[in-house]
Amino acid sequence: MVNERFIELLAKKLSDEIDEREAEELKYLLASDEECLRQYDFFKTYWIQNEEQYSNGDLMFQKIKSRIGVNDNINEELVVSKGIKRISWFWRSAAAVLLIGISVYIFNDWTSLSSKKNVVTNLEVTEIPSRVKSKITLSDGTVITLNSQTTLKYPAAFEGQTREVYLNGEAFFDVAKDHKHPFIVHAGNMSVRVLGTAFNIKSYSNDARSETTLIRGTIEVTLADRPSDRIILKPNEKLILNSATVGKRSVNNDVITAPNPDTVHTNYTLTNLTYLKPNDTTVVETSWVNNRLVFKDETFGEIAKQMARWYGLKIEFKNDKVKEYRFTGVFEKETLVEALVAFKKIETFNYKFENETLYIY
């Protein structure tokens, strides 16, 4: 059985988050435990194979930060995506599956233990309405950008061994480094544990799909209905959770039947960030931070959920066929009517406003 402490130290080592004392501790574990050494060799090889691919993570993060609140002068044309498909390389699937498989033997409900050690009776609550975004700074220096219709609960000052917050909605986290006090975000069915990193979480309570996108550093994710699974993300990777499917999970679109289907309620996919165009720095998952509504090969139904929060109204479909139309595009300063006109130039549908609700048919 692989030591849980070893996995934590390994994650720090691979993401350059390890201090001198921890490095000595890792060295001792490698020298005294052959199983730890074997796992170390595997993870290190997997990490180095893609080091060049992910070497621009910090640069991309800096570009995203520099563009927050700045309007770009790029006028993107709305286009229809035709047959966009992602290629899932075998080695990537195998590595992701092995990461998850190993986790069954190394992890045992640390989230519940940390919660018991850090009982917080009074939490600050920040609620963001529709059509509004906000940025807050926590007591430890962590900066969080909150999207529309988002609620964040957090202590006025962190105490105990961990720093824990609770999210319903979407937020971009730039976590202050603190090796001794991991930062944990509880969002719906998942808990995201970090030390010092930048990532995006999208987890609205009324959406079946949740996402965690890593920009810089490293994070590990656990699921409430499978606490023994431990999923480690590298920069430029995204974890997608779907709660609608029971008894299955997937990695890079390869569906895997869980050992105990009756107890599983969430399937998940590990994939890469979504760029709007080849050789473009526009990241779809974090574009909202820069006040841009960006979507790539998404259904009208999924886009409508974002538009409802973006424009602050309710949207209902009266035609299931229209709901499945797929679009790629960018909205920045467009009004709702201008956005609908742009869609109508590509696909045929009608709409009407009634009682603060947009009906599309």
N, C-alpha and C positions, 0 to 999 in steps of 0.2 A: 504493500500500500504506500503510495507516494505521500510524503509529508506535506500537509497544507501550508506550513510555514515556508517550505521549500518553494512552492508555487508562487507565493507572495514575493519572496526574494527574487525569484527568476523573473517575474514581471517587472520588478524594479530595475534589475540588471539590464534587461533587453531594451528598456525605455530610458536608460541613463538616469534613473531616479534613485539609485542606491547610494547610501552613504558608506563611509569607511568601516564602521562597526558592522553593518549589515553585509558588506562585502566579505569580511572575515568569517561571518557566520555561514554565508553561502559556501565559501571555500571549505569550511569544516564539513558541511553536509555532503559536498561532492566527494571529499576524501574518505568519508566514513560510510557512505551509503551507495552501493552500486546502482540501485534502482534510480536514485536521484541523478546520478551521473549519466545514466542512459537517457533519461528524460531530458536532461540539460542538453545533451548532444543533439537530440531530435529538435527541440524547440529552437536552439541556436541556429541549426541548419535551415529550418523553415523561415526564420526571421531574416537571415542573411541573403537567402535566395531572392528576396524581394526588396532588399534595402535600397537599391537604386530607384525602384518604382515609387517608393514612399519617401525619398529623400527631400522632396519639395514640400513636405507637410508643414514645416515651420514657415516657409516662404508664403505658401498659400494662406496660412492663418494670418500672417501679417497683412497680406493684401486684403483679406476679408475685414480685419479690424480697421484698416485705414479707410475702407470704403463705407463704414457704418455711418449713416446720416448724410452721405454724399450722393447726390443724384448724378448718375452717369449719363452721358450724352449719346448713348447707344440706342438706336431705334430699331428694335428687333421686329421683323415681320412675322405675323402669326402664320404658321404653316401646319399642315397635317402630316404626321409621321406615317411613313409607309413601311411596315414590316420591320420595325426596329427590334433587334434581338440581341441579347447578351450572350457572350461565349463563356461557358463555364469550363475552365481547364481542369483536367482530371486531377493534377497534383494539388490544386487549390481545394477541390472538394474533399480529397482524401485527407489533407491536413486539417481542414475544419472539422470533419467528422471525427478524426482522432482526438482533436482538442476536446470535443464534447464527450467522446467516449471515455477518455482518461478522467474527466471531471467526475464521473459517477463514483469513482473510487477514492477521490481526494478531498471531497468537500462535503460538509455535513452541517447545514443550517446555521452558518455564521451570522446570517442576517437577523434571525430571531434572538441569538445570544447578544448581539450588539444592541438590539433594541431594548433588551432587558436591562442592559448596563447603562442606557442613556434614556431613561424615562423623562420626558419633558412635559410638564403640566401646562405651561403657557407658551403658546406659539404665536408669533406675529403672522398675520394673514395679508397678503397682497393680491388683490383681484383686479384683472385688467379687462375692461369691457371691449366690445366690438369696435373696430376701426381705430384702436389705440395700441401702441407698443410702449414699453417702459423699461428702464434699466435701473437696477438696484445693486447696492454693494453691501455684502454681509459683514458681520463683525470681524471675520478672519481675513477680509480683503477680497474674497471671491466676488466677481462681477457677473451678474446674471441679466441677460436681456430677455424680456418676457413678451411673447406674441399675444395677439388678440384673444379674448375669451380664455385667459389662463389664470389659474389660481396657484399661488406658491405659499406654503406654510413653512416657517423656519423660526428658530429660537432667536431672541434678541442677542444672546451671547452663547456661544458653544461651550458645553461642559462635558466632561467625561472623555472616553477614549476615541469617540468618533464624532464627525460633524454630519448631521442628518437633516435633510429637508424633504418636503413632500410636494409633488407636482401633479397638477391636473391641467393639461394643455401642452404648450410648446415653449421651450426656453433654450437659449444658448448660454452655456456655462464656461466661464474662464476661471478655473478653480485655483485659489492660492495654494502654493506648495506647503505641505506640512507632513513630513514623513511619519510623524508619530500619531497623527490623527487623520485617518482616511476620511474622505468626503463621500457620503452615500446619498443618492437620490432615489426616493421611492416614488415610482410612477406607475400607477395601475398594477399590472401583473408582474412588473419587473423591478429589480433593485440594481442600480448602477453604482459600483464602488470605484473610486479614483483616489489618487494621491495629489496630483497637480497636473492638470491637463485642460484641453478645450474640446468641447463636444456639444452636440445638439440632441435634445430629446423631444419627440413629438408623441404625446400620449393623452389624447382627449378621451374622457370617460364615455362619450357617445360614439366613438369610432371603434370599429372592430380591429383596425390595424394601428400598431404603434411602431415607432422607429427610434433607434439610437445611432447617431452618426458621429464618428470619432475624427477630429481634425488633427489633434496633436497629443502626444503622450500615449498612455495606455489605460484601458478600463476593463473591468470584468463585470459581467451581467449574470444575475441569477433570476429565476422565475419563481413566482409564489407557488405554482402548482407542481414544480419540479426543483426543489431547493438543492438537490444533489448535483444538478447540472451547473457547470461553471463555464461561461463563454468568454473568452479573452479576445478583445478587438485590438487591431493594429491601426495606425494612422491611415486615413482614407478608406476605412471599412465602415459598412453600415449593417446593423442588425435589424431585421424586419420581423415583427411578431404579428401573427394573425390568430385571433381568439375564436374564430368561427369553426375551424377544423378541429375535430376531436380525434385523438389517437394517432396523429401523424405529426412529424416534424420534417424539415427539409434544410439542406445546405446547398447553396448555389442552385436552387430549383430542383434538386434531386430529393424526392420525398422518401422519408425513412419511417417505417412503422415503429412506434415506441414499444418497449418491452411490456408495458402494462397499459394498453389503450384505454381502459375504462377510467384510469386516473389522470389522463393527460387532457388538457383543455386548450393548449396553445401550441401551434407549430411555428417554427422560426426558420429564417433564411439569412445566411451571411453572404454579403455581396459587396460591391465597391460603391464609392460615391457616384452620383449622376452628374455629368457635365452636360451643359446645354448643347454644345457643339464640340467636335474634335479640336484639340489644341486651344480650347477656350478655358479661361479660369473661372467662369460662372458656374458655381456649384448650386444645383437645384435645391438641395436640402437646407442650405443656410442663406439663400437669397433673400428671404423675408427680413433678415437682420438689416439689410441694406434697403428696405422698403421697396422690394421688387417681388411681384407675384410671378414666379417662374414655374412652368410645368412642361414636362417632356413625355410625350406618348402616354398621357393619362386620360382616363375616361372623363366624359363630361360630368358624370356623377361625382367623381372624386374632386374634380376642379371646382364644382359647385360648393362643396363643403368649405374649401378655402375661400371662395368668393363670398360666402355667407359671413365669414368672420372678417374678411377684408372690407366689405361694404356695409356690414351691419344690418342684415335682414335675413329673413327665412326664405329658403329656396326649395320648391317642390317640383318633381317631375310628374307629368301626366302621361308620359309616353316612355316606356322602358327602352325602346329602340334608340330614342334620342339620348337617353342616359348613357348608352354605351358608345357614343361617338368618341373618338380619340383626337386629342389636339396636342400641339407643342407650341409654346409661345411665351411672351413676357408682357406683363402689364406693370406700369409704374404710375403714371398720372392719369390714366384713362378713367372716365366715369363708368358706372355700371352699364349705362346704355351704350356707350362707345365700345365697351368690351363685348356686349351682346351682338352689336352690329358686326364686329370683327369675326365672331364665331359664325354668324349667318352668311358671311361671304364664302365660307368653306362648306358648311353643311346646312341642310334645310330643316328649319324648325320655327315655331312661333312662341311668343311669350306674352304675358300680361301681368300687370301689378294689381293686387287686390288685398286690402287690409294688411298692409306692410309685409306682404308675401309676394315673391316672384314665382309665378307658375310658368313652367316650360313644357311645351307639348308639340 
